[in-house]
Amino acid sequence: MAIQSIEDSKRLREEGRRLGRAGMSQRVHVLIAEYMAKYPDGHYIEAITLAGRLHAISLASRCDGYWHEKSSIGFCNEIWDIRKFEPEPVEAE
């Protein structure tokens, strides 16, 4: 693991401790609400950017064993569910 990744992980765990369970959950809600308000019909590039932001919160949840377990369950569920997903055709932007 690169030194920058280690530093990022450490910083995110510190932020997770600062925010606590409720704060991390609130941040997820805020990010999703902002995305849905700005892109009610979706936006494929911004959706992936949102996924990256949610990933950072997932990494921050490592500060709390129970919250990290819940995040890991979601990750494992998506590993299974992504196999079943069939994308709709997307128009070029």
C-alpha positions as CSV (number, residue, x, y, z in Angstrom):
1,M,0.0,0.0,0.0
2,A,1.4,3.4,-0.9
3,I,2.2,5.9,1.8
4,Q,-0.4,8.3,0.5
5,S,-3.1,5.6,0.7
6,I,-2.0,4.9,4.3
7,E,-2.2,8.6,5.2
8,D,-5.6,8.9,3.4
9,S,-6.9,5.9,5.4
10,K,-5.7,7.3,8.7
11,R,-7.2,10.7,7.9
12,L,-10.5,9.2,6.9
13,R,-10.7,7.1,10.1
14,E,-10.0,10.3,12.1
15,E,-12.9,12.0,10.3
16,G,-15.1,8.9,11.0
17,R,-14.4,9.2,14.7
18,R,-15.1,12.9,14.6
19,L,-18.4,12.4,12.7
20,G,-19.6,9.3,14.6
21,R,-22.2,6.9,13.3
22,A,-24.9,9.6,12.9
23,G,-22.6,12.0,11.2
24,M,-21.4,9.5,8.6
25,S,-25.0,8.5,7.9
26,Q,-26.0,12.2,7.6
27,R,-23.2,12.8,5.2
28,V,-24.3,9.9,3.0
29,H,-27.9,11.3,3.0
30,V,-26.6,14.8,2.1
31,L,-24.5,13.5,-0.8
32,I,-27.4,11.4,-2.2
33,A,-29.9,14.2,-1.8
34,E,-27.6,16.7,-3.6
35,Y,-27.0,14.2,-6.4
36,M,-30.8,13.5,-6.8
37,A,-31.7,17.2,-6.7
38,K,-29.1,18.1,-9.3
39,Y,-29.5,15.0,-11.5
40,P,-33.1,13.7,-11.1
41,D,-32.8,11.6,-14.2
42,G,-29.3,10.5,-13.3
43,H,-25.9,11.3,-14.8
44,Y,-23.5,8.5,-15.5
45,I,-20.2,10.4,-14.9
46,E,-21.5,12.2,-11.7
47,A,-22.9,8.8,-10.5
48,I,-19.4,7.4,-10.5
49,T,-18.0,10.5,-8.8
50,L,-20.7,10.0,-6.1
51,A,-19.6,6.4,-5.8
52,G,-16.1,7.6,-5.0
53,R,-17.3,10.0,-2.4
54,L,-19.4,7.2,-0.8
55,H,-16.3,5.0,-0.9
56,A,-14.5,7.6,1.2
57,I,-17.2,7.4,3.8
58,S,-17.1,3.7,3.8
59,L,-13.3,3.9,4.5
60,A,-14.0,6.4,7.3
61,S,-16.4,3.8,8.8
62,R,-13.3,1.6,9.6
63,C,-13.0,3.7,12.8
64,D,-16.1,1.9,14.2
65,G,-16.2,-1.9,14.1
66,Y,-20.0,-2.1,13.8
67,W,-20.3,0.6,11.2
68,H,-17.5,-1.0,9.2
69,E,-19.2,-4.3,9.4
70,K,-22.4,-2.7,8.0
71,S,-20.4,-1.1,5.2
72,S,-18.7,-4.4,4.4
73,I,-22.1,-6.2,4.2
74,G,-23.2,-3.6,1.7
75,F,-20.1,-4.1,-0.3
76,C,-20.5,-7.8,-0.4
77,N,-24.2,-7.5,-1.3
78,E,-23.2,-5.3,-4.2
79,I,-20.5,-7.8,-5.4
80,W,-23.4,-10.3,-5.7
81,D,-26.0,-7.8,-7.1
82,I,-23.8,-6.2,-9.7
83,R,-23.6,-9.6,-11.5
84,K,-27.4,-9.5,-12.0
85,F,-27.6,-5.9,-13.2
86,E,-28.2,-5.2,-16.9
87,P,-27.6,-1.6,-17.9
88,E,-29.9,0.4,-20.1
89,P,-28.5,2.0,-23.3
90,V,-27.0,5.4,-22.6
91,E,-27.0,8.3,-25.0
92,A,-23.7,9.9,-25.7
93,E,-23.3,13.4,-24.0
